[in-house]
Amino acid sequence: MPDIRYDTPLSKYIDYQRYLTESASDNREVLDCMCRNLSRAIRSELTPNQFRVIAFYYVEGMKMSEIAELLGVNVSTVSRTIKRGRARLQRCLKYSAPEFFREK
């Protein structure tokens, strides 16, 4: 009967995870730059309405239907506003961190 060690695959996995963690490049500088640029882009690129709708959706965690009811507009209007605001931000940010926006 062969000697089966149930901990072997897990220990190999843990060592591999440690290797990946230790050998991974530090992207803290890129993320810091992107956060600064995101803050600038939000202030300068979004319309007041886009800012408000995106803040309700991402910061407050509201559903599109709740935002639509609050603002007295259709859900499709909220959806389009979020989509257009995100597209504006992405256009601005793709120059500060192109590796995050590569097309797949």
mmCIF file of the C-alpha atoms, coordinates in Angstrom:
data_MODEL
# 
_entry.id   MODEL 
# 
loop_
_atom_site.group_PDB 
_atom_site.id 
_atom_site.type_symbol 
_atom_site.label_atom_id 
_atom_site.label_alt_id 
_atom_site.label_comp_id 
_atom_site.label_asym_id 
_atom_site.label_entity_id 
_atom_site.label_seq_id 
_atom_site.pdbx_PDB_ins_code 
_atom_site.Cartn_x 
_atom_site.Cartn_y 
_atom_site.Cartn_z 
_atom_site.occupancy 
_atom_site.B_iso_or_equiv 
_atom_site.pdbx_formal_charge 
_atom_site.auth_seq_id 
_atom_site.auth_comp_id 
_atom_site.auth_asym_id 
_atom_site.auth_atom_id 
_atom_site.pdbx_PDB_model_num 
ATOM 1   C CA . MET A 1 1   ? 0.000   0.000  0.000   1.00 0.00 ? 1   MET A CA 1 
ATOM 2   C CA . PRO A 1 2   ? 1.474   3.391  -1.004  1.00 0.00 ? 2   PRO A CA 1 
ATOM 3   C CA . ASP A 1 3   ? 2.196   6.045  1.592   1.00 0.00 ? 3   ASP A CA 1 
ATOM 4   C CA . ILE A 1 4   ? -0.342  8.815  0.998   1.00 0.00 ? 4   ILE A CA 1 
ATOM 5   C CA . ARG A 1 5   ? 0.318   12.145 2.651   1.00 0.00 ? 5   ARG A CA 1 
ATOM 6   C CA . TYR A 1 6   ? -2.689  14.380 2.528   1.00 0.00 ? 6   TYR A CA 1 
ATOM 7   C CA . ASP A 1 7   ? -0.715  17.481 3.519   1.00 0.00 ? 7   ASP A CA 1 
ATOM 8   C CA . THR A 1 8   ? 1.628   17.373 0.520   1.00 0.00 ? 8   THR A CA 1 
ATOM 9   C CA . PRO A 1 9   ? -0.547  19.197 -2.041  1.00 0.00 ? 9   PRO A CA 1 
ATOM 10  C CA . LEU A 1 10  ? -1.473  21.877 0.481   1.00 0.00 ? 10  LEU A CA 1 
ATOM 11  C CA . SER A 1 11  ? 2.128   22.462 1.535   1.00 0.00 ? 11  SER A CA 1 
ATOM 12  C CA . LYS A 1 12  ? 3.183   22.725 -2.121  1.00 0.00 ? 12  LYS A CA 1 
ATOM 13  C CA . TYR A 1 13  ? 0.420   25.234 -2.698  1.00 0.00 ? 13  TYR A CA 1 
ATOM 14  C CA . ILE A 1 14  ? 1.394   27.318 0.318   1.00 0.00 ? 14  ILE A CA 1 
ATOM 15  C CA . ASP A 1 15  ? 5.037   27.385 -0.782  1.00 0.00 ? 15  ASP A CA 1 
ATOM 16  C CA . TYR A 1 16  ? 3.957   28.428 -4.277  1.00 0.00 ? 16  TYR A CA 1 
ATOM 17  C CA . GLN A 1 17  ? 1.799   31.204 -2.840  1.00 0.00 ? 17  GLN A CA 1 
ATOM 18  C CA . ARG A 1 18  ? 4.744   32.404 -0.748  1.00 0.00 ? 18  ARG A CA 1 
ATOM 19  C CA . TYR A 1 19  ? 6.932   32.407 -3.866  1.00 0.00 ? 19  TYR A CA 1 
ATOM 20  C CA . LEU A 1 20  ? 4.356   34.414 -5.813  1.00 0.00 ? 20  LEU A CA 1 
ATOM 21  C CA . THR A 1 21  ? 3.993   36.914 -2.982  1.00 0.00 ? 21  THR A CA 1 
ATOM 22  C CA . GLU A 1 22  ? 7.734   37.381 -2.564  1.00 0.00 ? 22  GLU A CA 1 
ATOM 23  C CA . SER A 1 23  ? 8.469   37.609 -6.281  1.00 0.00 ? 23  SER A CA 1 
ATOM 24  C CA . ALA A 1 24  ? 5.553   39.842 -7.235  1.00 0.00 ? 24  ALA A CA 1 
ATOM 25  C CA . SER A 1 25  ? 6.431   43.358 -8.276  1.00 0.00 ? 25  SER A CA 1 
ATOM 26  C CA . ASP A 1 26  ? 5.421   46.132 -5.928  1.00 0.00 ? 26  ASP A CA 1 
ATOM 27  C CA . ASN A 1 27  ? 2.710   48.165 -7.623  1.00 0.00 ? 27  ASN A CA 1 
ATOM 28  C CA . ARG A 1 28  ? 2.094   50.507 -4.707  1.00 0.00 ? 28  ARG A CA 1 
ATOM 29  C CA . GLU A 1 29  ? 3.601   53.450 -6.578  1.00 0.00 ? 29  GLU A CA 1 
ATOM 30  C CA . VAL A 1 30  ? 1.340   52.871 -9.585  1.00 0.00 ? 30  VAL A CA 1 
ATOM 31  C CA . LEU A 1 31  ? -1.726  52.551 -7.360  1.00 0.00 ? 31  LEU A CA 1 
ATOM 32  C CA . ASP A 1 32  ? -0.852  55.736 -5.446  1.00 0.00 ? 32  ASP A CA 1 
ATOM 33  C CA . CYS A 1 33  ? -0.465  57.624 -8.716  1.00 0.00 ? 33  CYS A CA 1 
ATOM 34  C CA . MET A 1 34  ? -3.734  56.213 -9.985  1.00 0.00 ? 34  MET A CA 1 
ATOM 35  C CA . CYS A 1 35  ? -5.584  57.229 -6.815  1.00 0.00 ? 35  CYS A CA 1 
ATOM 36  C CA . ARG A 1 36  ? -4.268  60.798 -7.095  1.00 0.00 ? 36  ARG A CA 1 
ATOM 37  C CA . ASN A 1 37  ? -5.242  60.916 -10.758 1.00 0.00 ? 37  ASN A CA 1 
ATOM 38  C CA . LEU A 1 38  ? -8.672  59.430 -10.023 1.00 0.00 ? 38  LEU A CA 1 
ATOM 39  C CA . SER A 1 39  ? -9.331  62.157 -7.501  1.00 0.00 ? 39  SER A CA 1 
ATOM 40  C CA . ARG A 1 40  ? -8.298  64.822 -10.028 1.00 0.00 ? 40  ARG A CA 1 
ATOM 41  C CA . ALA A 1 41  ? -10.338 63.196 -12.804 1.00 0.00 ? 41  ALA A CA 1 
ATOM 42  C CA . ILE A 1 42  ? -13.456 63.016 -10.650 1.00 0.00 ? 42  ILE A CA 1 
ATOM 43  C CA . ARG A 1 43  ? -13.227 66.740 -9.880  1.00 0.00 ? 43  ARG A CA 1 
ATOM 44  C CA . SER A 1 44  ? -12.363 67.897 -13.376 1.00 0.00 ? 44  SER A CA 1 
ATOM 45  C CA . GLU A 1 45  ? -13.938 65.433 -15.818 1.00 0.00 ? 45  GLU A CA 1 
ATOM 46  C CA . LEU A 1 46  ? -17.293 64.381 -14.411 1.00 0.00 ? 46  LEU A CA 1 
ATOM 47  C CA . THR A 1 47  ? -20.340 66.552 -14.778 1.00 0.00 ? 47  THR A CA 1 
ATOM 48  C CA . PRO A 1 48  ? -22.099 67.377 -11.487 1.00 0.00 ? 48  PRO A CA 1 
ATOM 49  C CA . ASN A 1 49  ? -24.868 64.923 -12.390 1.00 0.00 ? 49  ASN A CA 1 
ATOM 50  C CA . GLN A 1 50  ? -22.413 62.130 -13.223 1.00 0.00 ? 50  GLN A CA 1 
ATOM 51  C CA . PHE A 1 51  ? -20.579 62.775 -9.973  1.00 0.00 ? 51  PHE A CA 1 
ATOM 52  C CA . ARG A 1 52  ? -23.802 62.620 -7.954  1.00 0.00 ? 52  ARG A CA 1 
ATOM 53  C CA . VAL A 1 53  ? -25.083 59.427 -9.610  1.00 0.00 ? 53  VAL A CA 1 
ATOM 54  C CA . ILE A 1 54  ? -21.703 57.666 -9.402  1.00 0.00 ? 54  ILE A CA 1 
ATOM 55  C CA . ALA A 1 55  ? -21.363 58.660 -5.739  1.00 0.00 ? 55  ALA A CA 1 
ATOM 56  C CA . PHE A 1 56  ? -24.813 57.259 -4.958  1.00 0.00 ? 56  PHE A CA 1 
ATOM 57  C CA . TYR A 1 57  ? -24.008 54.035 -6.794  1.00 0.00 ? 57  TYR A CA 1 
ATOM 58  C CA . TYR A 1 58  ? -20.420 53.322 -5.717  1.00 0.00 ? 58  TYR A CA 1 
ATOM 59  C CA . VAL A 1 59  ? -20.012 55.185 -2.431  1.00 0.00 ? 59  VAL A CA 1 
ATOM 60  C CA . GLU A 1 60  ? -23.489 54.881 -0.941  1.00 0.00 ? 60  GLU A CA 1 
ATOM 61  C CA . GLY A 1 61  ? -24.105 51.442 -2.487  1.00 0.00 ? 61  GLY A CA 1 
ATOM 62  C CA . MET A 1 62  ? -27.545 52.374 -3.769  1.00 0.00 ? 62  MET A CA 1 
ATOM 63  C CA . LYS A 1 63  ? -29.267 50.357 -6.490  1.00 0.00 ? 63  LYS A CA 1 
ATOM 64  C CA . MET A 1 64  ? -29.948 52.001 -9.831  1.00 0.00 ? 64  MET A CA 1 
ATOM 65  C CA . SER A 1 65  ? -33.683 51.780 -9.214  1.00 0.00 ? 65  SER A CA 1 
ATOM 66  C CA . GLU A 1 66  ? -33.279 53.615 -5.882  1.00 0.00 ? 66  GLU A CA 1 
ATOM 67  C CA . ILE A 1 67  ? -31.209 56.348 -7.509  1.00 0.00 ? 67  ILE A CA 1 
ATOM 68  C CA . ALA A 1 68  ? -33.757 56.696 -10.318 1.00 0.00 ? 68  ALA A CA 1 
ATOM 69  C CA . GLU A 1 69  ? -36.587 57.059 -7.814  1.00 0.00 ? 69  GLU A CA 1 
ATOM 70  C CA . LEU A 1 70  ? -34.630 59.576 -5.741  1.00 0.00 ? 70  LEU A CA 1 
ATOM 71  C CA . LEU A 1 71  ? -33.784 61.726 -8.768  1.00 0.00 ? 71  LEU A CA 1 
ATOM 72  C CA . GLY A 1 72  ? -37.110 61.250 -10.540 1.00 0.00 ? 72  GLY A CA 1 
ATOM 73  C CA . VAL A 1 73  ? -35.623 59.735 -13.704 1.00 0.00 ? 73  VAL A CA 1 
ATOM 74  C CA . ASN A 1 74  ? -35.745 56.382 -15.487 1.00 0.00 ? 74  ASN A CA 1 
ATOM 75  C CA . VAL A 1 75  ? -33.435 53.548 -14.468 1.00 0.00 ? 75  VAL A CA 1 
ATOM 76  C CA . SER A 1 76  ? -32.004 53.592 -17.998 1.00 0.00 ? 76  SER A CA 1 
ATOM 77  C CA . THR A 1 77  ? -30.982 57.230 -17.482 1.00 0.00 ? 77  THR A CA 1 
ATOM 78  C CA . VAL A 1 78  ? -29.103 56.282 -14.320 1.00 0.00 ? 78  VAL A CA 1 
ATOM 79  C CA . SER A 1 79  ? -27.438 53.375 -16.098 1.00 0.00 ? 79  SER A CA 1 
ATOM 80  C CA . ARG A 1 80  ? -26.332 55.545 -19.036 1.00 0.00 ? 80  ARG A CA 1 
ATOM 81  C CA . THR A 1 81  ? -25.057 58.256 -16.693 1.00 0.00 ? 81  THR A CA 1 
ATOM 82  C CA . ILE A 1 82  ? -22.914 55.753 -14.798 1.00 0.00 ? 82  ILE A CA 1 
ATOM 83  C CA . LYS A 1 83  ? -21.631 54.238 -18.034 1.00 0.00 ? 83  LYS A CA 1 
ATOM 84  C CA . ARG A 1 84  ? -20.686 57.619 -19.501 1.00 0.00 ? 84  ARG A CA 1 
ATOM 85  C CA . GLY A 1 85  ? -19.043 58.782 -16.269 1.00 0.00 ? 85  GLY A CA 1 
ATOM 86  C CA . ARG A 1 86  ? -17.000 55.602 -16.025 1.00 0.00 ? 86  ARG A CA 1 
ATOM 87  C CA . ALA A 1 87  ? -15.938 55.971 -19.666 1.00 0.00 ? 87  ALA A CA 1 
ATOM 88  C CA . ARG A 1 88  ? -14.750 59.533 -18.989 1.00 0.00 ? 88  ARG A CA 1 
ATOM 89  C CA . LEU A 1 89  ? -12.747 58.408 -15.973 1.00 0.00 ? 89  LEU A CA 1 
ATOM 90  C CA . GLN A 1 90  ? -11.272 55.472 -17.833 1.00 0.00 ? 90  GLN A CA 1 
ATOM 91  C CA . ARG A 1 91  ? -10.134 57.721 -20.705 1.00 0.00 ? 91  ARG A CA 1 
ATOM 92  C CA . CYS A 1 92  ? -8.319  59.940 -18.212 1.00 0.00 ? 92  CYS A CA 1 
ATOM 93  C CA . LEU A 1 93  ? -6.810  57.164 -16.134 1.00 0.00 ? 93  LEU A CA 1 
ATOM 94  C CA . LYS A 1 94  ? -5.596  54.950 -18.943 1.00 0.00 ? 94  LYS A CA 1 
ATOM 95  C CA . TYR A 1 95  ? -2.625  57.278 -19.353 1.00 0.00 ? 95  TYR A CA 1 
ATOM 96  C CA . SER A 1 96  ? -1.586  57.102 -15.701 1.00 0.00 ? 96  SER A CA 1 
ATOM 97  C CA . ALA A 1 97  ? -1.756  53.303 -15.405 1.00 0.00 ? 97  ALA A CA 1 
ATOM 98  C CA . PRO A 1 98  ? -2.062  51.728 -18.862 1.00 0.00 ? 98  PRO A CA 1 
ATOM 99  C CA . GLU A 1 99  ? -1.430  48.217 -17.527 1.00 0.00 ? 99  GLU A CA 1 
ATOM 100 C CA . PHE A 1 100 ? -4.819  48.304 -15.771 1.00 0.00 ? 100 PHE A CA 1 
ATOM 101 C CA . PHE A 1 101 ? -6.679  49.181 -18.953 1.00 0.00 ? 101 PHE A CA 1 
ATOM 102 C CA . ARG A 1 102 ? -5.163  46.869 -21.546 1.00 0.00 ? 102 ARG A CA 1 
ATOM 103 C CA . GLU A 1 103 ? -7.740  45.430 -23.857 1.00 0.00 ? 103 GLU A CA 1 
ATOM 104 C CA . LYS A 1 104 ? -8.155  41.707 -23.454 1.00 0.00 ? 104 LYS A CA 1 
# 
